[in-house]
Amino acid sequence: MSLFVVSPIVPQFYLSLNGFNLILNAFLRLVRIHNVIGASLGAFTGYVVSSMWKFNLLEIVEAIVVVALVSAGGYAINDVYDVEIDKINKPDRPIPSGSVSVGTATALSYALMGLGTVIAIFQGLYEFLVALLTSVALVIYARDLKKTGLYGNLIVASTTALSLFYGGLSYHSGFWIQRIWIPVLYTFLLTLAREIIKGVEDYRGDMAHGVRTLATTNGIARAWQIARITLLITEVTSPAPLILGFNILYGVLLIPFLYVTSRALVSQTSEEGASKARSYLKVSAFLGMVAFALGSLPIQFLI
């Protein structure tokens, strides 16, 4: 007879822990946690660009939390309305794969956006209005405008740019508006190009469900052409912030930004090329935000 008895509680504990990890992973994928982190970085960037790195810890934490919650809710509600299309384009997503139910995803979405909007009340009236209107826009986009093509692309580009604007609005002092509009504009253009390219990537599923994107209504080649024009405008004008008050670090980081963005620009005119280009543009967005953030450091920090 063995002197050691393995308690059944131990394997049950590991099974429970494994089940919890699977559920947590499903919810993190549902809200696209990597994109939420990107949106939070946008809020941080907007704040430090506007304040030139003058910190109020409470202001910046509130801005990041509000943007993170609203964007997470927006990604979740997008998956709710995309479930039929995702069964074709992305069957491994949490809802079509059965990991998360439509009802649970819907409730989570509204809870996240609602909480973010409530927190924004404590920041001020303007912050509350931006958080509320952004939440409404994200729901309307997922429910109606996503299937309208360019209008939907414009909404996504606008709400993404608002992540940076919200960070600046949270500072809301001095010449903040004169500084924040620059990264907001570039974020809008870069996101607009990425969304048009995403329409090319999702071409088959969108065609099957009658979704009107530039790719499905005008063809893949035409959609790529418009996306490339938008990227070219972004690249050609990207040195302008150097004469608009941003420091040399912006110029240094502009080099890898232009390289990665150019890789997206010359990607193959196809669905496969669109998938690669969209990955490149995610890196471009990150490099751009870091460039604007570090490019806002006061000159005394660089000496």
C-alpha positions, 0 to 999 in steps of 0.5 A, spaced: 500 500 500 502 506 498 504 511 503 502 517 499 495 519 496 494 524 491 488 528 493 483 529 487 483 536 489 490 537 485 488 535 478 481 538 479 485 545 481 489 545 475 483 543 470 479 549 473 485 553 472 486 551 465 478 552 464 479 559 467 485 561 462 481 559 456 475 563 458 480 569 459 483 568 453 477 568 449 475 574 452 481 578 451 481 576 444 474 578 443 476 585 445 482 585 441 487 586 447 492 588 442 488 593 439 486 596 446 493 597 448 494 600 442 488 605 443 491 606 450 498 608 447 494 613 443 491 616 449 498 617 452 501 619 446 495 625 445 496 627 453 504 627 452 504 631 445 499 636 448 502 637 455 509 636 452 510 631 458 508 635 464 504 630 468 498 629 472 498 622 474 490 622 475 489 625 468 493 621 464 491 614 468 483 616 467 484 618 459 488 611 458 482 607 462 476 611 459 479 610 452 481 602 453 474 601 456 470 604 450 475 601 445 474 594 448 467 595 448 467 597 441 471 591 438 466 586 442 460 589 439 463 589 432 464 581 433 457 581 435 454 584 428 460 580 424 458 573 427 456 571 420 461 574 416 466 571 421 464 564 420 467 565 413 473 570 414 475 568 421 471 562 424 476 561 429 474 568 433 471 567 439 463 568 437 463 563 431 468 558 434 463 558 440 468 560 446 463 566 447 456 567 446 452 573 442 449 575 449 455 575 453 459 579 448 453 584 447 452 585 455 460 585 456 460 590 450 455 595 453 458 594 460 465 596 458 463 602 454 458 604 459 463 604 465 468 608 460 463 613 459 461 614 467 469 615 468 469 620 463 464 624 467 469 625 473 474 628 468 469 633 465 463 635 460 467 635 454 471 628 456 464 625 457 461 628 451 467 625 447 466 618 450 459 618 449 459 620 442 464 615 440 461 609 444 454 611 440 458 611 433 462 605 435 455 601 435 452 605 429 458 603 425 458 595 427 450 595 426 449 599 420 455 603 417 460 597 416 456 595 410 456 602 407 464 602 405 467 608 405 463 611 410 464 606 415 472 606 414 471 614 415 468 612 422 473 607 424 479 612 422 475 618 426 474 614 432 481 611 432 484 618 431 479 620 437 484 616 442 489 621 441 485 627 441 482 624 448 488 624 451 490 631 449 483 633 451 484 630 458 490 635 459 486 641 456 491 647 457 495 652 454 496 650 446 494 643 447 489 644 441 495 647 436 499 640 438 494 635 438 491 636 431 498 634 428 498 626 430 490 626 430 490 628 422 496 623 421 493 617 425 486 618 421 490 618 414 494 611 416 487 608 419 483 610 413 488 606 409 489 600 413 481 600 413 480 600 406 486 595 405 482 590 411 476 591 406 481 587 401 483 582 406 476 580 407 473 581 400 470 574 400 466 574 406 464 581 405 462 579 398 458 573 400 454 577 405 453 583 401 457 588 405 459 594 401 466 596 401 471 599 396 473 592 394 467 589 393 463 595 390 469 598 386 474 592 385 480 590 389 485 594 384 481 600 385 481 599 393 488 598 393 489 604 389 485 609 393 489 606 399 496 607 396 494 614 395 492 615 402 499 612 404 503 616 399 500 623 402 501 620 409 509 619 407 510 625 403 507 630 408 510 626 414 516 631 415 512 637 416 511 636 424 519 637 424 517 645 422 511 645 426 515 644 433 517 637 434 524 635 436 529 631 432 527 624 435 521 625 431 525 625 425 530 619 427 523 615 428 521 617 422 526 613 418 523 606 420 516 609 420 517 610 412 520 604 411 515 600 414 509 604 411 513 603 404 513 596 405 505 596 406 505 601 400 508 596 395 505 590 397 501 585 392 495 587 389 491 582 392 487 579 398 494 576 401 498 582 399 492 586 403 493 581 409 501 583 409 500 590 408 495 591 414 500 587 419 505 592 416 501 598 418 500 596 425 507 597 426 507 604 422 501 606 427 506 604 433 512 607 430 508 613 429 505 614 436 512 613 439 515 618 434 510 623 436 511 622 443 518 622 444 518 628 439 514 632 444 520 632 449 522 639 451 529 640 448 532 641 455 531 633 456 535 632 449 541 636 452 
